[in-house]
Amino acid sequence: MSTRGPIRLATRSSDLALRQAATVKAALEDRRYDVELVEVETTGDQIQDELIHRLGKTGAFVRSLDEKVIEGEVDAAVHSMKDMPTEQPDELIVAGVPERAAPGDALVTPDGATLDELPDGATVGTSSLRRQAQLLDSDADLTVEPLRGNVDTRIEKLLAPGLQAEHEARTDAEKEKKENVDNDDYEHPYERDVETWFSELDEIERRALEREPDVEYDAIVLAEAGLDRSGLAHRVDYRQLPTERFVPAPGQGALAVTTLDDEAGEAITTILDNPRTRIETTAERTILAELGGGCVAPIGVHAVLQGEYVHVDVQVFSRDGSESVAASRDLPAEDHVSAARSFAADLADRGADELIAQARRDDEEAEAKREESA
């Protein structure tokens, strides 16, 4: 790679992916590199009827980008680290791990309600096996329904029923007001007319009004980093879910820039790599790799560097959230990889292996049924 030519960065074309790649682009441009973003449609973008965990098993959001790097069509690829399989092509390295954004999950509701304030039997949207298990572990009466799409799409699906109901009520009230124009005792229930109300809606709320949702969600759960990077954190009501109780996915909130082991990789490491985030996410992904659950089982791993130690929380669930193996441990920072492997082995002996094996059997059975019905 030379400063005389542009650095070509492969990225997915979703709004969130482009915003993430833009942060990498800006960091490189600050060091006087010319940078070109190359949008790539991945297998995960092409398949619309698969749940996220099924796509994750094959690295559907990652491989297409990495192939461009291996083939020399681009210099690097920008990924959400939590989407990356633990097994990477031998030709590639994770050259840059920028400083991590918020690692936890957010509960988004139309009115800012907490998880405990949701109505009995509330419907919560997520396509993450981990989030589903954690939600059911928190409240077995919840109904968890699949939810796919970009961050803004998911939020629109959440907001649509309430906004549409309000629009209908306001429209009916306008009609009733006209019918009672000569009735001095009539009291209009709204201070603003429909047109004024609509003009004051946020853009995402206006788009939600045009949706035809097939599921009415009381809440949805997604990564807080995705909300922030999409520019939506200040436009919706959400509550942070505590990372100790809802342990995030390994690598959540972090980006990873893959390259060949070449001059480009060296430059990107020098400019982008954040040592703290590198240590934390390495510990998380090492445990995930050792457990072998991948995207098949509900697994949360969250590491925080604290001085000479890396504090790690781990949760492994059954898919219905009824069984779990959970533990925390402080790993020596100077030897965090081998210590993470040892921790994973202990978790496996405590029953994590059995939960993961059952999740794999459940997945195989579900896949067989899908093929039979196809």
N, C-alpha and C positions, 0 to 999 in steps of 0.2 A: 504494500500500500504506500502511496506517495501523496504528499500534500499537493502535488500538481494535479492530481485527478480526484474526482469525487469519491468518497466512501459510500458504497452502495449498501443500504440497510434494508433487508427484507422484513416486511411486516404484514400482518393480516389487514384487511381493509375496513374492519369495523371501526366505529368512531372511537371506542375505548382503545383498541390496538394502535390506532394512528396517534392518539394523544400520548400513549406510552412511548411509542417510537419517537415522537417529537421531543420528549424530554432527553432521550439519548442523543438525538440529532443536535439539540441545543448545547449539550455538554461538549460534544466534539467540536461544534462550531466555535465555542468559546476558546478552544485551543487552535483556532485558525485552520481547521479542516473544512473542506467543502463536503457536504453530505447530501446524498440523494436517497429519498425513501422509495422503495420498490414494493408496491402492493401485490400480494400473492393470495389467491383464493385457495384455502386449504380444504382438505377432505371434510373436516368438521363443519366448514361453512357450507359445503355443498349438500350435506345430509341434514335434513330438517326434522326427521321423525325419530331420531335416536335420542335417548337420554344422555346427559353429560357423562355419566360414569362409563357408559358403553363406548362413547367416543374417546374417552381418556385412555382406555385400555390399549388402543392402537396409536396413541399420540397423534390423533387426527388433527389437532390444532397446531402441531409442531413440525411433523416430518416434512411437509411440503416446503416449509421455509428452509429447513436445514438442508434439504436436497439442493436448493439453489446455491447454498454456500459450498457444498461439496463439489458441485458441478462448475463452480467458478463464475456463476452468473452474478453473484453478489459477494460482498466482502464479509458480511455478518448478518445475523438474524436476531430480532428482538422478540422475546417470549415472556409471557406471564410464567413465572417459575412453577407455580402450582400445576400448570398444564403439562409440564415436562415429565416424560417417563424417566424413571431412575436409570434405565439402561440407555446410553447414548451411543451414536455411531463412533467407532474408533477414530475416525478422521477428525472429529470435532473436539473442541474444548469449550468450556464455559469461561470465556475470557473476561467478561465483565459482569459484576453483580453490584448495581448501584445501590445507594442507600435505600433502605426499605421504607415503604409507606405503612400506614396503619395495618397491622396483620390480622385484626379480628373481623368478626361478622357484625352486620347491622340488621336490626329488625325494623322494617319499614311498614308503616301503617298509614291509613288516610288521616288519622288524627293524632299521631304521636303516642299512641298507647304503648305501655310496657307489655312484656310477655304475660305477666301475671294479670294484667287488666283486660286481656282478650276474653271474649265471651266463651262460655262453655261450648266445647265442640268446635271451636274456631277452625277455619280452613287457612292453612299456611302454605305458601308456594315455595318450592325449591326442587331442583333436580339433583341435588347433592345427596349422596347416600349418607355422608357424615352428618350433614345438617339435619336430615330426616331423623336419624337415630338419636341425635342429641335433643331434638325437639320432643320426640316421643318419650325419651328418658326423663325430660323435664316435666312433661304433662302427657300422659298416655291417652287422654281424651281428645287431644288435638287431631285434626284430619290434615294430613300432609299430602298435597297434590303436586304433580310434576309442573315445572315452570321453566321454559326455555326462552331464549332470545337475548338480544343485547340488553344492557342495563336499562336504557330508556324504555325499551319494549316491555320489560318486566314491570317497570313502574307504571306504565300506561295500563297494563292489564289489571294492576291492583286498583288504580284510581277510577277506571272506566265505570263500573256499576254505580258507585256513589255519585259521581258527577252526572251521569246520565239520568239517574233518578231525580237529582236536584234540578236538572234542566227541565225535565218533564213537569215537575211540581211547579216550577216558576212559570213555565209556559201555560199550564192550566190556570194558575193564579192570574196571569195576565188576561186570559179569556174571561175569567169570572169577574175581574175588575171592569172590563168593558160592558159586561152584562148588567153590572150594578152601578153604572155610572150615575144614575139618578137616585141611588139609594144612599141617603145621608148616614145611615147606620153601618154601612159596609166598611170593614177595616181590612186593608190590603196587608197580607202577611209578610211582605218583603219590602225593605227600604229601597232596593234598587230594581230596576226593570231588567228583563232578560238580556237585552242588548248591552246594558252597562255592566251587568254581572259577567257576561262573556268577555267583554273587552278587558276586564281586570284579571282574567285567568292567565296563568303562566302558559308558555308555549307547550310544555309537556301535558298540561291539563287539557288544552284544546285538542291535542292529538288523541288523548284518551277518550274524549267525547265521540270520536269517530270510530272507535274500536267496537267490535262485537265479541266480547269475551265469552268463552264457553264455560269458564269457572269463575265464581265470585270469591275472591280471596279476602280474608280479613287482615292478612299480613303477608309479607314476603321476607325472605332472608337472603342476603347477598353480602359480598365482601365490602367492607367499608372503603377499602382502597379503590374499588371499582366505582363506588359512588363519588368519591372525591375526584378521581382522575377524569370521570365523565362530566365533571362540572355540575353535578346534580345534588351534592351534599347539602347545599344551602336552599334547595328548591323543594325538598321533601321533608316530612317528619320522620325521624328515625331515632332508635335507641341503640347504643352500643351493647353488644352481648359480651359479658365478661369472658376473657380468654381462658380463665381457670376453669370455668363451668362449660363453656363452649370452645374447646380447644381447636384452633384453626387448622386448616390443611397445611401440610408441610410446604414451605415456600410462599404461603399466601402473603400478598402485599409486596412481594419482591419481583424484580425483573431479572432476566438472564440474557446476556448477549453471547451467542455462540459464534465461533469463528474456526478456521483452520489454525493449526499451531504454527503461525507465521508472523510476519511483521505486523499485519493487521491486528492479530491477537495481542501482541505485545503492547501496541499503542492503546488499544481499548482497555487492557488491564490497567495500564498506567493512569489513564484519564478517568475511567469509570468505576473501578473496583473499590468497594467500601469494605474494609477489613472486618468490621463488626458484623455487617450483614452477611458477608461471606462465611464467617464462622458459624453464625446462628443457623443459616439455611443449610450449610453442610451437615451440621449435627442432625437437623430435621430429616434431610433426605437420606442420610446414612441409616437412620432408624427405619425409615419407610422401606428402603431397599432390603435391609436385613429381615424385616418382618415379611416382605414379599406380598403385601396386600394390594399394592398399587391402587387402582381405581375400582377394584372389585369389592373391597370391604370398607366399612365406615371407620376411618382412622384419622385422628387428629394428633399433630405433633407441633409443639411450639417451644422454641428455644429463645432465651434471653441471656446475652453475655453480661455477667455481673462480676467485674473485677477479674479474678483469676479462675472463675468458674462459669460454666454455662448451665443455667437452670433450665431444665427441660420438663414439660408436662406432656403426657401421652394418654390418649384414650383410644381404645379399640372396642367397637360395639358389634353386637348382632344387628342385623338390618332393621329389626323392629324396635331396637333400643332397649329391649328387656334384659339383656345381659351385657356386661362390659368388663374390661380389664383396664384399670387406670392406675397410673403411678407418676411420681415426680422424682427427679434426681438431679443433683448438682454434679456436672462432669468437669474434670480439669480442662481448662481452655487449651493448655499446651498439648494435650493428648485427646482432644475431643472426638476424633474419628474412631479410634479404638475403643474409647469409653462409651461412645454411642452404640457401637456394635455389641459390646457387653451388655448394655442396658436393654437393647432389643432382644438379646438371647434370654435374659431374665424374664422379660415380658412374655416371650413365646412360651417359656416353661410354666408361667403362671396362668396360661389359658388363652393367650392371644392367638397362638397357632390354631387352636380348635375353632375359635370364632372366625378366623380368616378362611380356614378350610370349609366351614359350613357356608360362609358367604360365597365361596367359589362354587360349591355344589348348587346353591340356590341360583347363582347366575347361569350355570350350565343348564339347569332345568328350565329356567325362564327362556333361555336362548332356544332350547329344543322345542318348546311350546310355540315360540314365535315362528320357527321354521315350519312347524306342522300347520300353522294357520295361514302361512303365506301362500 
